[in-house]
Amino acid sequence: MTASTDAPVLAGPVGQQQRVPEFFVVGHHKCGTSAMYEMLRRHPQIYMPEIKETWYFSPELRSGKKKRPAIERPETLEQYLSLFDRARPDQRVGENSPAYLMSKQAARRIGEAQPDARIIAILREPASFLYSFHLQCLRNHVETEKDFGKAIALEDDRREGRRIPRHSHRPHELLYSNHVKYVEQLQSYEAVFPRERILVLIYDDFRRDNEETVRRVLNFLEVDDSAPIEAVEANPSFGVRSPRLNEMVRSIYIGRGPVSRGVKASVKSLTSRRVRRELERVTRRHVVYGEPRRPDESVMLELRRRFKGEVLALGEHLDRDLVGLWGYDGID
């Protein structure tokens, strides 16, 4: 099967034609989007950039404190389209930004740039999704409350701007229940794109059979779905032993504060950037991170009670028994 290349193109700064992505993996976080990205980009008929998450169509959800170079977080259309310059004419072009499902404006913006886009969303049972997402927030310096139940309970305060961690660079992510508005999020895309151009996957299916799910995506993208597929484990969940230690390692790496800047300057004078990044990774993996603790079952049960209505609505929306699949049939 040959990939269609009838997508819009725009003139680049020196007259070259720049491709607009034809498909978007829009989210959610901790639902297999990283693994999906890694598996799709290995397909010879697909081009996805080295940058896993551009956030281009959801600028309102970007970090207000943590600045990245344009090559990692493009701000202009020219910068964004340049990420796809290496795509061959026979390849289908796509990108992966899980924040797009949370954004209230991303669907409209994508539709304006690429009216014929194909959209891929992956959804997960709400309580397990939020537990895993909380671990990621700890790891990414968004959250400092290590106890999952307490972090959930802080949501009302944080909605009012209180008890937000000092260095949290994406505090909106701490409003955990906002992430579990699955039907509303899907409808924002259905208002822009016909439903046949939107593929909604369930995380359980992807975990159970990576290969079959990826072949379903390849078929949806109209590329060869018979090529060998290698399963990939990406972005696994880790527990954070100490948020304070995690923040200390980050402060030293970015040089925040006079002591940290001094330590960073000394390390920088003796090592290359690549070695420093590897040193930070190893320090985090073996000192800061550990195996995640099992969640408190009473907290998980309360979340399932809270979100049973969303699960019922999503199952009806997708015409699938998610209540049975996710074990909500015994929850009052």
C-alpha positions as CSV (number, residue, x, y, z in Angstrom):
1,M,0.0,0.0,0.0
2,T,1.4,3.4,-0.9
3,A,0.9,6.4,1.4
4,S,-1.2,9.3,0.0
5,T,0.8,12.5,-0.3
6,D,-2.0,14.9,-1.3
7,A,-1.6,16.9,2.0
8,P,-1.3,20.7,2.0
9,V,2.1,22.2,1.4
10,L,3.4,25.7,2.2
11,A,6.2,27.7,0.7
12,G,9.3,27.7,2.9
13,P,11.7,30.6,3.4
14,V,13.7,29.8,0.3
15,G,10.9,28.6,-1.9
16,Q,10.9,24.9,-0.9
17,Q,7.6,23.2,-0.3
18,Q,7.0,22.3,3.4
19,R,4.7,19.5,4.4
20,V,1.9,20.0,6.9
21,P,1.5,16.8,9.1
22,E,-1.2,14.5,7.9
23,F,-1.9,12.7,11.2
24,F,-1.6,13.5,14.9
25,V,-1.4,11.3,17.9
26,V,-3.1,13.6,20.3
27,G,-3.0,11.8,23.7
28,H,-3.5,11.1,26.5
29,H,-0.3,11.0,28.5
30,K,0.6,7.6,30.1
31,C,-1.6,5.8,27.7
32,G,1.0,4.3,25.4
33,T,1.5,7.4,23.2
34,S,5.3,7.3,23.6
35,A,5.4,3.6,22.6
36,M,3.0,4.3,19.7
37,Y,5.3,7.1,18.5
38,E,8.4,4.9,18.6
39,M,6.7,2.1,16.7
40,L,5.1,4.3,14.1
41,R,8.3,6.2,13.3
42,R,10.1,3.0,12.4
43,H,7.7,2.3,9.6
44,P,9.4,3.1,6.2
45,Q,6.3,4.9,4.9
46,I,5.9,7.2,8.0
47,Y,7.9,10.2,9.0
48,M,7.8,11.6,12.5
49,P,10.3,14.1,13.8
50,E,13.0,13.4,16.4
51,I,11.1,15.7,18.8
52,K,8.4,13.5,20.4
53,E,6.2,16.3,21.6
54,T,6.1,19.7,19.9
55,W,3.1,21.3,21.7
56,Y,2.8,23.6,18.7
57,F,-1.0,23.5,18.5
58,S,-1.4,23.8,22.3
59,P,0.7,26.8,23.3
60,E,-1.5,27.7,26.2
61,L,-0.5,24.5,27.9
62,R,3.2,24.9,27.5
63,S,5.5,25.6,30.5
64,G,5.5,29.3,31.5
65,K,8.8,28.8,33.3
66,K,10.7,26.1,31.4
67,K,11.9,27.5,28.1
68,R,13.1,25.1,25.4
69,P,15.0,25.9,22.1
70,A,12.8,26.4,19.0
71,I,14.0,23.0,17.6
72,E,12.3,21.3,20.6
73,R,9.3,23.7,21.1
74,P,8.7,25.5,17.8
75,E,6.8,28.8,18.2
76,T,6.3,29.9,14.6
77,L,4.8,28.0,11.7
78,E,8.1,28.1,9.9
79,Q,9.9,26.5,12.8
80,Y,7.2,23.9,13.2
81,L,7.1,22.9,9.5
82,S,10.9,22.7,9.4
83,L,10.6,19.6,11.7
84,F,9.2,17.7,8.7
85,D,11.7,18.8,6.0
86,R,13.4,15.5,5.9
87,A,10.2,13.5,5.0
88,R,10.3,11.8,1.6
89,P,7.5,12.5,-0.8
90,D,6.3,8.9,-0.4
91,Q,6.0,9.1,3.4
92,R,3.0,10.0,5.4
93,V,3.9,12.8,7.9
94,G,2.7,12.9,11.5
95,E,3.5,14.1,14.9
96,N,2.8,13.1,18.5
97,S,1.8,15.6,21.2
98,P,-0.4,14.1,24.0
99,A,-1.3,17.6,25.3
100,Y,-3.5,18.2,22.2
101,L,-6.3,16.1,23.7
102,M,-6.4,18.3,26.8
103,S,-6.3,21.6,24.9
104,K,-9.6,23.2,24.2
105,Q,-8.2,24.9,21.0
106,A,-5.8,22.3,19.5
107,A,-8.5,20.6,17.4
108,R,-9.5,23.9,15.8
109,R,-5.9,24.9,15.2
110,I,-5.0,21.5,13.6
111,G,-8.1,21.7,11.4
112,E,-7.1,25.1,10.1
113,A,-3.6,23.9,9.3
114,Q,-4.6,20.5,8.0
115,P,-8.4,20.1,7.2
116,D,-7.9,16.4,6.2
117,A,-5.9,15.4,9.2
118,R,-6.3,12.0,10.8
119,I,-6.5,11.9,14.6
120,I,-5.4,9.1,16.9
121,A,-6.4,9.2,20.6
122,I,-5.6,6.6,23.3
123,L,-7.7,6.4,26.4
124,R,-7.2,4.6,29.7
125,E,-9.3,3.6,32.7
126,P,-9.5,6.9,34.7
127,A,-8.1,5.8,38.1
128,S,-5.1,4.0,36.8
129,F,-4.5,6.8,34.3
130,L,-4.4,9.4,37.0
131,Y,-2.2,7.3,39.3
132,S,0.3,6.9,36.5
133,F,0.0,10.5,35.5
134,H,0.6,11.6,39.1
135,L,3.9,9.7,39.1
136,Q,4.9,11.5,35.9
137,C,4.0,14.9,37.4
138,L,6.3,14.1,40.3
139,R,9.1,13.0,38.0
140,N,8.7,16.1,35.8
141,H,8.7,18.6,38.7
142,V,5.1,19.6,38.2
143,E,3.9,17.9,41.5
144,T,5.6,17.7,44.9
145,E,2.9,15.9,46.9
146,K,4.1,12.3,46.9
147,D,0.9,10.8,48.3
148,F,-1.5,10.2,45.4
149,G,-4.7,10.6,47.5
150,K,-3.5,13.9,49.1
151,A,-2.6,15.2,45.7
152,I,-6.1,14.5,44.4
153,A,-7.6,16.1,47.5
154,L,-5.6,19.3,46.8
155,E,-7.3,19.9,43.5
156,D,-9.9,22.3,44.9
157,D,-7.3,24.5,46.5
158,R,-5.1,24.5,43.4
159,R,-8.1,25.5,41.3
160,E,-8.1,28.6,43.4
161,G,-4.4,29.1,42.9
162,R,-3.4,27.8,46.4
163,R,-0.9,25.2,47.4
164,I,0.8,25.0,44.0
165,P,4.4,23.9,44.2
166,R,6.8,26.8,43.9
167,H,8.7,25.5,40.8
168,S,5.8,23.8,39.1
169,H,6.1,24.8,35.4
170,R,2.7,23.4,34.3
171,P,0.4,23.9,37.3
172,H,-2.8,23.3,35.2
173,E,-1.8,19.6,35.0
174,L,-2.4,19.4,38.8
175,L,-6.2,19.7,38.2
176,Y,-6.4,16.0,37.8
177,S,-10.1,15.6,37.1
178,N,-9.8,17.9,34.1
179,H,-7.9,15.2,32.3
180,V,-10.8,12.7,32.6
181,K,-13.3,14.5,30.4
182,Y,-13.0,12.0,27.6
183,V,-16.2,12.5,25.8
184,E,-15.9,16.3,25.8
185,Q,-12.3,16.0,24.6
186,L,-13.3,13.7,21.7
187,Q,-16.2,15.9,20.8
188,S,-13.9,18.9,20.3
189,Y,-12.2,16.9,17.5
190,E,-15.5,15.5,16.1
191,A,-16.7,19.1,15.7
192,V,-13.8,19.7,13.3
193,F,-13.1,16.3,11.7
194,P,-15.5,13.6,10.5
195,R,-15.6,10.6,12.8
196,E,-14.1,8.3,10.2
197,R,-10.9,10.4,10.4
198,I,-10.7,9.9,14.2
199,L,-9.3,6.6,15.6
200,V,-9.9,6.1,19.3
201,L,-7.9,3.3,20.9
202,I,-8.2,1.8,24.3
203,Y,-5.0,1.4,26.3
204,D,-5.9,-2.1,27.4
205,D,-6.0,-3.3,23.8
206,F,-2.6,-1.8,23.1
207,R,-1.0,-3.3,26.2
208,R,-2.5,-6.7,25.4
209,D,-1.4,-6.8,21.8
210,N,1.0,-4.1,20.6
211,E,1.3,-5.5,17.2
212,E,-2.4,-5.8,16.4
213,T,-3.1,-2.3,17.6
214,V,-0.3,-0.8,15.6
215,R,-1.5,-2.7,12.5
216,R,-4.9,-1.2,13.1
217,V,-3.3,2.3,13.1
218,L,-1.3,1.6,10.0
219,N,-4.5,0.5,8.2
220,F,-6.2,3.7,9.4
221,L,-3.2,5.7,8.0
222,E,-3.4,3.8,4.7
223,V,0.1,2.6,4.7
224,D,1.5,-0.9,4.4
225,D,0.2,-2.8,7.5
226,S,2.1,-6.1,6.7
227,A,5.6,-4.9,7.6
228,P,7.2,-6.5,10.7
229,I,6.4,-4.7,13.9
230,E,8.8,-4.6,16.9
231,A,7.1,-4.0,20.3
232,V,8.6,-1.0,22.2
233,E,8.5,-0.2,25.9
234,A,8.7,3.6,26.3
235,N,8.3,6.1,29.1
236,P,7.7,3.6,31.9
237,S,6.4,4.8,35.3
238,F,8.8,5.3,38.2
239,G,8.1,6.3,41.7
240,V,10.0,9.3,43.1
241,R,11.7,8.4,46.4
242,S,12.0,12.1,47.4
243,P,10.5,15.1,45.6
244,R,13.0,17.3,47.5
245,L,16.0,15.2,46.2
246,N,14.4,15.2,42.7
247,E,14.2,19.0,42.8
248,M,17.8,19.2,44.1
249,V,19.2,17.2,41.2
250,R,17.2,19.4,38.8
251,S,18.4,22.6,40.5
252,I,22.0,21.5,40.1
253,Y,21.5,20.5,36.4
254,I,19.9,23.8,35.4
255,G,22.0,25.9,37.8
256,R,19.3,27.4,40.0
257,G,20.7,29.3,43.0
258,P,24.3,30.3,43.8
259,V,25.4,26.9,45.2
260,S,23.8,25.0,42.3
261,R,25.3,27.4,39.7
262,G,28.7,26.8,41.3
263,V,28.3,23.1,41.2
264,K,27.0,23.2,37.6
265,A,29.9,25.4,36.5
266,S,32.5,23.0,38.0
267,V,30.8,20.0,36.4
268,K,30.5,21.8,33.1
269,S,34.2,22.7,33.0
270,L,35.1,19.0,33.3
271,T,32.5,17.3,31.1
272,S,30.7,17.5,27.8
273,R,26.9,18.2,27.6
274,R,26.3,14.6,26.5
275,V,28.2,13.2,29.5
276,R,26.3,15.6,31.9
277,R,22.9,14.5,30.5
278,E,23.9,10.9,30.9
279,L,25.1,11.6,34.5
280,E,21.8,13.2,35.3
281,R,19.8,10.3,33.8
282,V,21.8,7.7,35.8
283,T,21.5,9.7,39.0
284,R,17.8,10.0,38.6
285,R,17.3,6.3,37.6
286,H,19.4,4.9,40.5
287,V,19.1,7.5,43.2
288,V,16.0,9.5,42.8
289,Y,13.6,7.0,41.1
290,G,12.4,3.7,42.4
291,E,9.7,1.2,41.8
292,P,6.3,2.8,42.2
293,R,4.3,1.8,45.3
294,R,0.9,0.2,44.8
295,P,-1.9,2.8,45.0
296,D,-4.2,2.9,47.9
297,E,-7.2,0.9,46.9
298,S,-9.6,3.1,48.8
299,V,-8.4,6.1,46.8
300,M,-8.7,4.1,43.6
301,L,-12.2,3.0,44.5
302,E,-13.3,6.6,45.3
303,L,-11.9,7.7,41.9
304,R,-13.8,5.0,40.1
305,R,-17.0,6.0,41.8
306,R,-16.4,9.6,40.8
307,F,-15.7,8.7,37.2
308,K,-18.2,6.0,36.6
309,G,-20.5,8.4,34.8
310,E,-17.7,9.4,32.4
311,V,-17.0,5.7,31.7
312,L,-20.6,5.0,31.0
313,A,-20.8,8.0,28.7
314,L,-17.6,7.1,26.9
315,G,-18.7,3.5,26.4
316,E,-22.0,4.7,24.8
317,H,-20.1,7.2,22.7
318,L,-17.7,4.5,21.4
319,D,-20.4,1.8,21.4
320,R,-18.2,-0.4,23.6
321,D,-18.7,-2.0,27.0
322,L,-16.1,-0.1,29.0
323,V,-17.9,-0.6,32.3
324,G,-17.2,-4.4,32.0
325,L,-13.7,-4.0,30.5
326,W,-12.6,-1.6,33.3
327,G,-14.4,-3.3,36.2
328,Y,-16.9,-0.6,36.9
329,D,-19.9,-3.0,36.8
330,G,-19.6,-3.7,40.5
331,I,-19.2,0.0,41.5
332,D,-22.2,1.9,42.9
